[in-house]
């Protein structure tokens, strides 16, 4: 018997850690000590999917709020007799930095769907026109 074994005579992982060192789980095999000790379920890919869905929904909500602001500005410009708007995509919304390219794409797709003419202007501006709709 080695020196190591003599010093640890009669010791086992189960004795050191208790009866819950390992628990057989029919679906996944053996749960680890950390899972048992924490009382938490094991990590799941579904957590990643749900987190991604949540972040995506937050972005959509943020871009939709910017879109609603844009629509309100279009309505104001139309009341003033204008047939175009130069809309500035903000840098931040509720302390969250806005990705201008993504936001531009979101706004332009929604506005084009509503028959507006849209083009990307310099910096963070988007040019929106409804002149053709008024003349047609």
C-alpha positions, -999 to +999 in steps of 0.1 A: +000+000+000+014+034-009+021+061+017-008+082+003-032+053+008-020+046+044-026+082+054-061+083+039-071+048+051-108+044+050-115+077+033-137+080+002-152+109-017-186+099-004-174+100+032-157+134+026-186+150+008-216+132+022-243+111+006-251+137-020-216+136-036-232+121-067-268+115-075-280+093-104-302+112-128-320+089-152-320+114-181-284+128-180-264+103-160-246+116-129-252+151-116-221+169-103-215+178-067-218+215-076-253+210-090-264+191-059-247+215-035-262+246-051-296+232-054-298+247-089-307+230-122-279+223-146-271+248-173-292+246-204-289+259-240-325+272-235-311+298-212-289+311-240-319+311-264-341+329-239-314+355-232-310+362-269-348+365-274-350+389-245-321+411-259-336+410-294-370+421-281-354+449-261-338+461-294-370+459-313-388+478-286-361+505-286-361+508-324-399+509-325-399+538-301-374+556-323-397+547-353-427+562-334-407+594-328-399+595-365-436+591-375-445+619-351-419+641-367-432+632-402-468+642-391-455+675-378-436+682-410-466+674-431-488+698-410-461+724-418-466+718-455-434+699-460-431+667-481-398+655-466-380+651-433-344+648-423-345+626-392-316+622-369-312+587-354-302+593-318-270+581-303-287+568-271-321+557-260-328+552-222-290+551-216-285+523-242-263+530-272-280+527-305-264+508-334-271+534-361-268+509-390-293+485-374-316+513-365-314+528-400-322+494-415-352+489-391-366+524-398-360+523-436-377+489-439-408+500-419-410+533-438-406+517-472-434+493-463-456+524-457-446+537-492-422+564-480-390+571-500-360+567-478-323+571-482-293+573-459-280+608-455-247+618-439-238+608-404-268+595-385-295+611-406-322+594-427-339+614-455-376+606-457-399+618-485-436+614-492-437+638-522-445+611-547-475+600-526-488+636-526-485+640-564-499+607-573 
